[in-house]
């Protein structure tokens, strides 16, 4: 197997992305690879009148994701992974992740599988599927453990 020098992991705060982070962290530790933690937040479009400011959801999303990235980067450093970087992207997740991959060229991107229903997948697609089909690097999709499987 070729050496992995750089690994990127996509985070969105979901249990699937947390599992992807665990895999990426272990792979980085085993191979001495750098780790880049990437999060994307959508740019909200407001079509209806709201009681609060339309900026509030965006500001809260940005704050939450920034903190998540900071905490995971610190966890990776404490686990002995160096160097560690993080990027907060803004826009459509698939497009932003693909742009990131084109610019930064990691050897591997690790993403969590979301497990959305087949009807929803047909209508909306998923981030992991979109990245998988269009990325120019290797992609590892981490699935949730099977029911009853050992941890």
C-alpha positions in Angstrom: 0.0 0.0 0.0 1.4 3.4 -0.9 2.3 5.7 2.0 -0.3 8.3 3.0 1.4 11.6 3.5 -1.8 13.7 3.9 -5.3 12.9 5.0 -8.3 15.1 5.0 -11.6 14.4 6.9 -14.9 16.1 6.4 -16.8 17.1 9.6 -20.4 18.3 10.0 -21.0 17.3 13.6 -23.0 14.2 12.8 -22.3 10.8 14.3 -21.1 9.7 10.9 -18.6 12.5 10.6 -17.4 11.8 14.2 -16.7 8.2 13.2 -14.9 9.4 10.0 -12.7 11.6 12.2 -11.8 8.5 14.4 -10.8 6.6 11.3 -8.8 9.5 9.9 -7.1 10.1 13.2 -6.0 6.4 13.5 -4.8 6.3 9.9 -2.8 9.5 10.4 -1.2 8.1 13.6 -0.4 4.8 12.0 1.2 6.3 8.9 2.7 9.5 10.3 0.5 11.5 7.9 -0.7 15.1 8.3 -4.4 15.6 9.0 -6.6 18.4 7.7 -10.1 18.7 9.2 -12.6 20.3 6.9 -16.1 21.6 7.7 -18.6 23.3 5.4 -21.5 25.4 6.3 -24.2 26.4 3.8 -24.8 30.0 2.9 -28.5 30.4 4.1 -31.0 31.9 1.7 -34.0 33.3 3.5 -37.2 33.3 1.5 -39.8 33.9 4.2 -40.1 36.6 6.8 -38.6 35.7 10.1 -38.9 37.2 13.5 -35.1 37.2 14.0 -32.4 38.4 11.8 -31.7 36.2 8.7 -28.0 36.4 9.7 -28.5 34.6 13.0 -28.6 31.0 11.7 -25.5 31.6 9.6 -23.6 33.2 12.5 -24.6 30.3 14.8 -23.6 27.7 12.2 -20.3 29.4 11.7 -19.6 29.6 15.5 -20.6 26.0 16.1 -18.5 24.6 13.2 -15.5 26.7 14.1 -15.6 25.3 17.6 -16.0 21.7 16.4 -13.0 22.1 14.1 -10.9 23.6 16.8 -11.8 20.8 19.3 -11.0 18.1 16.7 -7.7 19.7 15.7 -6.7 19.9 19.4 -7.7 16.2 19.9 -5.5 15.2 16.9 -2.6 17.1 18.2 -3.0 15.6 21.7 -3.0 12.1 20.0 0.4 12.9 18.4 -0.6 13.8 14.9 1.4 16.6 13.3 0.9 18.8 11.4 -2.9 19.3 11.9 -4.8 22.0 10.1 -8.5 22.9 9.8 -10.6 24.8 7.2 -14.1 26.2 7.5 -15.6 26.3 4.0 -18.8 28.3 3.2 -21.2 27.2 0.5 -22.6 24.0 -0.9 -20.8 21.2 0.8 -20.0 19.0 -2.2 -18.8 21.9 -4.3 -16.7 23.3 -1.5 -15.1 20.0 -0.6 -14.3 19.3 -4.2 -12.7 22.7 -4.6 -10.7 22.1 -1.4 -9.5 18.7 -2.7 -8.4 20.2 -6.0 -6.5 23.0 -4.2 -4.9 21.0 -1.4 -4.5 17.5 -3.0 -4.5 15.2 0.0 -3.7 11.5 -0.6 -7.0 10.5 1.1 -10.3 12.1 2.0 -12.4 10.4 4.8 -16.1 11.0 5.0 -18.9 9.6 7.0 -21.9 8.0 5.3 -25.1 9.7 6.3 -27.6 6.8 5.7 -30.4 8.9 4.2 -33.4 7.1 2.8 -33.2 6.0 -0.9 -36.0 8.5 -1.9 -34.2 11.4 -0.3 -30.9 10.3 -1.8 -32.5 10.3 -5.3 -33.8 13.8 -4.8 -30.9 15.4 -3.0 -27.9 13.2 -3.4 -25.5 13.1 -0.5 -22.2 14.8 0.3 -20.2 11.6 0.4 -21.7 10.3 -2.9 -21.1 13.7 -4.6 -17.5 13.8 -3.5 -16.9 10.1 -4.2 -18.0 10.5 -7.8 -16.1 13.7 -8.6 -12.9 13.7 -6.5 -9.5 13.2 -7.9 -8.1 11.5 -4.8 -8.9 8.3 -2.9 -12.0 8.5 -0.8 -12.8 6.4 2.3 -16.5 6.3 3.2 -16.9 5.3 6.8 -20.2 3.6 7.5 -21.9 3.2 10.9 -21.2 -0.1 12.7 -23.7 -2.9 12.1 -26.3 -3.4 14.8 -24.9 -5.8 17.3 -21.3 -5.4 16.1 -18.6 -5.2 18.7 -17.3 -1.6 19.3 
